[in-house]
Amino acid sequence: MTCTHPDGDPERTSAESLKLRSVLYDRTTGLPTYTLLFDRLRDELERRRQVGVVHVEIANLKMVESLYGWQVFDRILERLSRALQGVIGKSLPPETLLGINGVAGDRFVAFVLGNDAGGDVDHGYLAKLDADLRATLEAAVDGEDFVGLSPRLSFRTGFALLSEDPFYRFERLVYAAVDEARTLSATREQRREQSWGAELKRIIEDAAVTTVFQPVVDLGTREVLGFEALARGPKDSFFEMPKAMFALSLRVGVAVDLDRLCRDTALRSWGRVPGQGKVFLNVLPGSLDDPAWTAGGLDAVLGSACLKPEDVVVEVSERAADSETERFAAATEKLKAGGYGVALDDVGTGYATLATLERVRPHYVKIDVSMVRDIHENLIKQELLSSLVQIGRRIGASVIAEGVESEPEAETLRSAGARYAQGYLFAVPGSTTTARDRGKGH
Amino acid sequence: MTSSRRILVVDDDADIQSLTRAVLERASYDVVSASNGRQAIEAMRGGTFDLVLLDVNMPEMNGWETLRLLRADRAFASLPVVMFSVKGEIRDKVHAMQEGAVDYIAKPFVVDELVARIRRLLQPDTGDVAARR
């Protein structure tokens, strides 16, 4: 049995009761915060002496939200909540209470009151259920499109047995059991991450990254301004998508090395084909101080690719720009003085303020895909875009929209004043030659 | 004109309230005003609205709090809410999206633009406005 948002009573509710409801139920998933299940749980525990606690969350929780943004994250949570409710009576026994760790929370708790036959739960039963549940949930969301989310979404689960103990206050017993279940799932994830870290270090030693290029296209003329160099890890591995690779590199402490490797690989691949337009190179904010990226260090490697500083645009995420505006502005200032172009990446995710944009004064403002997706149907996104276009005009920056997938999106962007775009609508990222050919085709 | 659509304007500034009312009434909308979130929720309990124009900075219960409460109630969950604010920062707009508003209008606003945007949201042929969130 699930416990979800009760049916709205016909009588409209007062501000006070709305306030209560808003702190007891999560809007995204419709689930109650699990403290709301305490009364029922107390009765059950008195009757059964022990109850199972299964903890479910998205693996690499924070990384997924920081990489894909809160909108995608909300959708994943909503989907996971539906999947969990859907397996009650299947992978989870019928007598299960489902809750979330808080309003706008990110972790689920299932209280398993009895086994499939209504009998008591024990450790062995929970262990089997836990393994089965994780596989079922991953299968349930497999094939769903969460905006290019890769690698496949995975979940982590853990369990604990909640046993009656009159020496402790009931609520604290519940919290402790939930913590225990979560600790178990965290330990498992840590082990997985350690092996990933070792793999990433090997990738860097073996220089096993490749570069694909995606054209940046003028929205009006469809001419190609240049190409963004995108790093790819070994095919079919966890690291194939650069976001996963870079996020892990930061945690393992090899980000600067990975950044250099990707840049040098990009320039080498670019050099193989006679240059056409600008090359957009990504750099992690933490690498801006790396001598390899200061204008001098970058100059040294340009020759091999037959590039001049003015052919190169260095892209830095706005996510760091706001917390360290001054350091950031100083580093980009050096690049600009060396003749390089500077692009502020991921703009519109809510990190940078208009003041930061004014301070950094990049040549290009790259609008994040979360702002672009379905912009033709979303007035707030249009509003945000037009303020970014306006400020772009004021500081002399051109707007580049990322991840454009449809004509209506392109048209809305163009008429709002975005000059350039990239995305599947124009070309998928490809090897140098194919990307260029595709670009020319438009 | 078919039966006119009802808009609830929530703003603590009496001048903005009356200006908005005049503008929207001229555009043939039915307007009800409230001066803070609490009054707004009271007004909504008593009547049906097609759209809410909600100021962010208000005493007693501000716009964000009010929006969150509206979204907590199924009866109001899909009601289009347009945030109204002097801030106009990127973060503020992202916040509006996160909390489930359908549009964000920065103050001071251009009268024609306000009407055009509200008209667009209330156009009968655009279907479910709430789906745009």
Interface residues (C-beta under 8 A of the other chain):
Chain A: H5 D7 G8 R12 T13 S14 A15 L18 K19 R21 S22 Y25 R27 W70 Q71 G348 T349 G350 A352 T353 L354 E377 N378 L379 I380 K381 E383 L384 S387 L388
Chain B: G37 R38 I41 E42 M44 R45 M61 R68 L69 L70 R71 A72 D73 R74 A75 G88 E89 I90 R91 K93 V94 H95 A96 M97 Q98 G100 A101 V102 D103 Y104 I105 A106 R117 R120 L121 R132 R133
